[in-house]
Amino acid sequence: MMKQNWGGKRLEKTKLAAEKTDIAIILLTDTDMDEELHWYEYFREKKTSVIWVIGKADIRNDTEKINEKLYQQTGQHAVIVSVATGAGMDQVRKELVRNLPEQYGASSILGELVTKRDLVMLVMPQDIQAPKGRLILPQVQTLRELLDKKCLVMSVTTDQYVEALSHLTEAPKLIITDSQVFAYVYEHKPENSMLTSFSVLFAAYKGDIEYYIEGANAIGKLNGESHVLIAECCTHAPLKEDIGREKIPKMLRKRYGETMKIDIVSGTDFPDDLTGYDLIIQCGGCMFNRKYIMSRIDHAKEQQKPMTNYGVTIAYLTGILDKVVVPRF
């Protein structure tokens, strides 16, 4: 990041990028660093690590002067580099590694729910919402982690679920389902099998599961005059029975009446002002990194707005939230 002639749209895009950023590099060009210091404070508010860099070290003689002023302002020193000679580039790489988030590379979708040789059943409806010829990203990532953990994995569609259970000599330790069939899967699951959903797993993996569960309690306080925001990260054209755009709104209006107002946003369209909302329901967030989803959660917390996610919402509305397991790390 360096000095720019900022227009409104460019500024908003940069702020949006900042919300997704784990590490920011700010490039200093001279001792006039007011703009850079403004962004430094912005990144600090977002709990984003900052690496300062002074470039063109091979053709300038004021690097020490710039660095001294930076230290006076922030207590930090910049890495002095030259792209032409390569000087300082190794130090930049070292700083990137040093500033990696604590959980980087160590994140787990399943936590301690399963271990080696545990039998896990995945229930994955292949309906109109399922992409042709492939699985959706949360299913792929969950399956990969189960294989890495050396679990025994059985994958079925909803219509094969009960029959598949009848062929097993022992009950699965864990059943992971698509949230939209939570009620059916729970009704027919073996007593000793734990139950969760891909969306609930991603609530913990990408977000703040405790805040989501706390936020789900706000569902019970809604009424026909309530205003709900549903935030879908994907920008695909909505299909029939889309979980965020159709199924959850239908479930809410069935319980609280057709007068309930529900706004739906997609992609990066997330309101700055959440004043008018009684509840925010976020998707699993598989298309964005954890930093960005957490920035939305922090935004809701700052404005004291309850927030939950798709899977937690459906579990609450079907009366089984207390029966669903969440990963612990």
ChimeraX attribute file (.defattr): number of C-alpha atoms within 10 A of each C-alpha:
attribute: neighborCount
match mode: 1-to-1
recipient: residues
	/A:1	13
	/A:2	13
	/A:3	13
	/A:4	9
	/A:5	6
	/A:6	10
	/A:7	8
	/A:8	8
	/A:9	9
	/A:10	12
	/A:11	13
	/A:12	12
	/A:13	12
	/A:14	13
	/A:15	15
	/A:16	15
	/A:17	11
	/A:18	20
	/A:19	21
	/A:20	18
	/A:21	18
	/A:22	20
	/A:23	19
	/A:24	18
	/A:25	15
	/A:26	19
	/A:27	19
	/A:28	24
	/A:29	17
	/A:30	14
	/A:31	14
	/A:32	11
	/A:33	17
	/A:34	10
	/A:35	12
	/A:36	18
	/A:37	16
	/A:38	11
	/A:39	18
	/A:40	21
	/A:41	14
	/A:42	15
	/A:43	20
	/A:44	12
	/A:45	9
	/A:46	18
	/A:47	15
	/A:48	21
	/A:49	18
	/A:50	20
	/A:51	19
	/A:52	22
	/A:53	21
	/A:54	22
	/A:55	22
	/A:56	16
	/A:57	18
	/A:58	14
	/A:59	9
	/A:60	8
	/A:61	10
	/A:62	13
	/A:63	20
	/A:64	13
	/A:65	11
	/A:66	19
	/A:67	22
	/A:68	15
	/A:69	17
	/A:70	19
	/A:71	12
	/A:72	10
	/A:73	11
	/A:74	11
	/A:75	9
	/A:76	15
	/A:77	18
	/A:78	21
	/A:79	20
	/A:80	22
	/A:81	21
	/A:82	15
	/A:83	12
	/A:84	11
	/A:85	11
	/A:86	11
	/A:87	17
	/A:88	18
	/A:89	16
	/A:90	12
	/A:91	13
	/A:92	19
	/A:93	11
	/A:94	11
	/A:95	16
	/A:96	17
	/A:97	11
	/A:98	11
	/A:99	16
	/A:100	13
	/A:101	15
	/A:102	9
	/A:103	8
	/A:104	8
	/A:105	8
	/A:106	7
	/A:107	12
	/A:108	18
	/A:109	23
	/A:110	21
	/A:111	15
	/A:112	11
	/A:113	15
	/A:114	17
	/A:115	15
	/A:116	12
	/A:117	13
	/A:118	17
	/A:119	20
	/A:120	22
	/A:121	23
	/A:122	24
	/A:123	25
	/A:124	24
	/A:125	19
	/A:126	15
	/A:127	12
	/A:128	11
	/A:129	14
	/A:130	13
	/A:131	10
	/A:132	10
	/A:133	5
	/A:134	10
	/A:135	13
	/A:136	13
	/A:137	12
	/A:138	19
	/A:139	19
	/A:140	12
	/A:141	15
	/A:142	19
	/A:143	18
	/A:144	12
	/A:145	14
	/A:146	22
	/A:147	14
	/A:148	10
	/A:149	15
	/A:150	15
	/A:151	17
	/A:152	15
	/A:153	17
	/A:154	15
	/A:155	17
	/A:156	18
	/A:157	16
	/A:158	20
	/A:159	12
	/A:160	12
	/A:161	20
	/A:162	16
	/A:163	11
	/A:164	15
	/A:165	18
	/A:166	10
	/A:167	9
	/A:168	9
	/A:169	7
	/A:170	12
	/A:171	19
	/A:172	22
	/A:173	17
	/A:174	21
	/A:175	24
	/A:176	24
	/A:177	28
	/A:178	21
	/A:179	23
	/A:180	21
	/A:181	17
	/A:182	22
	/A:183	15
	/A:184	14
	/A:185	21
	/A:186	20
	/A:187	9
	/A:188	11
	/A:189	18
	/A:190	17
	/A:191	9
	/A:192	11
	/A:193	16
	/A:194	20
	/A:195	22
	/A:196	26
	/A:197	26
	/A:198	23
	/A:199	26
	/A:200	32
	/A:201	25
	/A:202	26
	/A:203	31
	/A:204	23
	/A:205	22
	/A:206	22
	/A:207	26
	/A:208	19
	/A:209	21
	/A:210	13
	/A:211	17
	/A:212	25
	/A:213	21
	/A:214	14
	/A:215	20
	/A:216	26
	/A:217	15
	/A:218	16
	/A:219	21
	/A:220	11
	/A:221	10
	/A:222	17
	/A:223	16
	/A:224	14
	/A:225	13
	/A:226	17
	/A:227	17
	/A:228	22
	/A:229	21
	/A:230	24
	/A:231	26
	/A:232	25
	/A:233	20
	/A:234	17
	/A:235	11
	/A:236	9
	/A:237	7
	/A:238	13
	/A:239	12
	/A:240	12
	/A:241	15
	/A:242	14
	/A:243	20
	/A:244	20
	/A:245	20
	/A:246	13
	/A:247	14
	/A:248	21
	/A:249	20
	/A:250	16
	/A:251	15
	/A:252	21
	/A:253	16
	/A:254	11
	/A:255	15
	/A:256	17
	/A:257	14
	/A:258	14
	/A:259	12
	/A:260	18
	/A:261	15
	/A:262	18
	/A:263	13
	/A:264	16
	/A:265	18
	/A:266	15
	/A:267	14
	/A:268	15
	/A:269	12
	/A:270	17
	/A:271	12
	/A:272	10
	/A:273	10
	/A:274	17
	/A:275	11
	/A:276	11
	/A:277	16
	/A:278	20
	/A:279	24
	/A:280	27
	/A:281	24
	/A:282	26
	/A:283	25
	/A:284	28
	/A:285	23
	/A:286	19
	/A:287	15
	/A:288	15
	/A:289	16
	/A:290	20
	/A:291	20
	/A:292	21
	/A:293	24
	/A:294	17
	/A:295	18
	/A:296	20
	/A:297	21
	/A:298	15
	/A:299	17
	/A:300	19
	/A:301	13
	/A:302	10
	/A:303	12
	/A:304	12
	/A:305	19
	/A:306	22
	/A:307	28
	/A:308	29
	/A:309	29
	/A:310	25
	/A:311	30
	/A:312	30
	/A:313	27
	/A:314	25
	/A:315	23
	/A:316	19
	/A:317	18
	/A:318	15
	/A:319	11
	/A:320	15
	/A:321	18
	/A:322	9
	/A:323	13
	/A:324	16
	/A:325	17
	/A:326	22
	/A:327	19
	/A:328	12
	/A:329	12
